[in-house]
């Protein structure tokens, strides 16, 4: 695969450690996490820079190798193309295959863009494979977007990385409070910003006025509520035939993102007579925002992207303001609104102080947002050999929890691969690739079609 060609924001303030470009590895388990991991790597790696588009500034001149963790949400080629991020190499691996690669390849920085359990498993596995090495990479992890659930659980599963990135001042404060509260070292918490905020600021209306509903795979998680939201979107389109109304979808049927989507909006929409001014769209969120006059969502991180551009943004209250929906995160934002209000022409006005605390710098200046992370990584790389990874969870502190997390990735309690774990390094042949794609398709079919039917039968 060709060199990463995406234009990324600036890297300033840290001199190169060597004249050789840093080697960076990113391990991701979904399309959104691959996007976050690769873009974050370009923002935090210290070293020389290469000029790209003037509006974006220079990007890190590093060698980026991507690894996609094999599983239910491994992105398809279409999803990878939609993300729009390129790497010098990109391949699919099992957890054990990845650990074998890390045992022999000399990387400078490793970004773990995984769910919490995956991060924890890799931390223990890496600790094991690096125990006899004189040097190891700096290990970085964090969150793709808004952190609105399982705060303590997710954070403690990420503890042990050299840097745990927080996307805002508010998150950094919450993260440190959790670590300090359980007696864990909180010095790894480093404030940055979401790496994919950007784009042209909103300056006024488009012709036609365009309303975009940013759908989420798992919020809400039931047919009744998802059908309600779709119905209200249809009603809005019919009330305003002069507007273009877009339903922005994350994935096509059969594809998975970070979260399982059992009830795709595409399937629900097939049963409706959609008005001509309502369309279902895919593609890069930034390109959709280029033509958006009002962004509507329940709790998607797309709201932060929209606020960054100063686009009018509404976080729906129709289903309540509840932790299970994630829209409670937007309390105090000034963005909470109902479809009735939006139908009547309401445009929320965001609270500037709240927006600033979320790491959303509406002035578009990100020149300093990643300085602390770059400086810290540069210091770790320039210093003495890094100490062994020390996750908070160990067989002594969490004997009833940790072994199960590690076993899901074919690792024993000490991070050693279990007998029979898939560990080959060769590229699978065409027959195995076909079988693997068929198995993954069968799984996704079961999640999206068979499982809901069984659940409904059980409710009879």
ABEGO torsion letter per residue (X at the ends): XBBBABBBBBBBGBBBABABBBBBBBBBABAAAAAAAAAAAAAABBEBBBBBBAAAEBBBBBBBBBBBBBEAABBBAAAAAAAGBBBABBBBBBAAAAAAAAAABBBABBBBBBBAAAAAAAAAAAAAAAAABABBBBBBBEBABBBABGAAAAAAAABGBABBBBABAAAAAAAAAAAAAAGBBAAABBBBBBAABEEBBBAEBBOBBBBBBBBBAAOBABAAAAAAAAAAAAAAAAABAABBBBBBBABBBGBBBABBBABBAAAAAAABBBBAABBBBBEBAAAAAAABABBBBAABAAAAAAAAAGBBBBBBAAAEBBAAAGAAAABGAGABBBAAAAAAGBBBBBBAAAAAAAGBBAAGBAAAAAAAAAAAAAAAAABBBBBBBBBABBAAABAAAAAAAAAAAGBBAAGBBBBGBBABABBBBAAAAAAAAAAAAAAAAAAAAAAAAAAAAAAX
